[in-house]
Amino acid sequence: MQILEWNNLTGVHCGSSAIRNVINFFGVDYPEEICFGIGCGLGFFYNKLTKSKPSEVIHLRAPNMEPIFFFSSKQKKPKMDF
């Protein structure tokens, strides 16, 4: 499927860039930094993986930034498993 009138802008982070592109498509003009902040993007988690390389991964962003960004008070809060 191709969405006409889609403006795919690159950014600093794939998740916050994607959020910015989606909301810009629907007429909300937030910069990527605001999307990252609203989604509580700053975070830290460490994964120790047994079946892949690298076997240890450190992330400096929240693992659930996208669902948190799109959460509204009228919706059920997304489950946070981490």
HULINLIN-V405530 format. One record per residue. N is the residue number from 1. RES is the residue in one small letter. OMEGA is omega in degrees with one decimal (none if undefined). Layout:
{{N/RES/OMEGA} {N/RES/OMEGA}}
This chain:
{{1/m/175.9} {2/q/177.8} {3/i/177.5} {4/l/180.0} {5/e/178.2} {6/w/178.1} {7/n/-177.4} {8/n/179.2} {9/l/175.1} {10/t/-179.4} {11/g/-178.0} {12/v/-176.3} {13/h/-175.5} {14/c/-178.0} {15/g/-179.0} {16/s/175.2} {17/s/179.2} {18/a/177.2} {19/i/179.5} {20/r/-179.4} {21/n/179.7} {22/v/-177.0} {23/i/174.6} {24/n/177.7} {25/f/-179.1} {26/f/171.0} {27/g/177.4} {28/v/-172.3} {29/d/175.1} {30/y/173.4} {31/p/-178.3} {32/e/-178.0} {33/e/178.0} {34/i/178.2} {35/c/178.2} {36/f/-179.4} {37/g/179.1} {38/i/179.2} {39/g/-177.8} {40/c/-174.2} {41/g/-178.9} {42/l/-179.5} {43/g/-179.8} {44/f/167.9} {45/f/-174.7} {46/y/177.2} {47/n/171.9} {48/k/-175.1} {49/l/-177.5} {50/t/-173.2} {51/k/180.0} {52/s/176.9} {53/k/4.1} {54/p/-176.8} {55/s/178.1} {56/e/-176.9} {57/v/174.8} {58/i/177.8} {59/h/177.8} {60/l/175.2} {61/r/179.4} {62/a/-178.8} {63/p/-175.4} {64/n/-176.9} {65/m/-175.7} {66/e/178.2} {67/p/179.1} {68/i/-179.6} {69/f/-174.2} {70/f/178.0} {71/f/173.1} {72/s/-177.7} {73/s/179.2} {74/k/-178.8} {75/q/173.9} {76/k/-178.9} {77/k/179.8} {78/p/179.0} {79/k/-178.6} {80/m/179.0} {81/d/174.2} {82/f/none}}
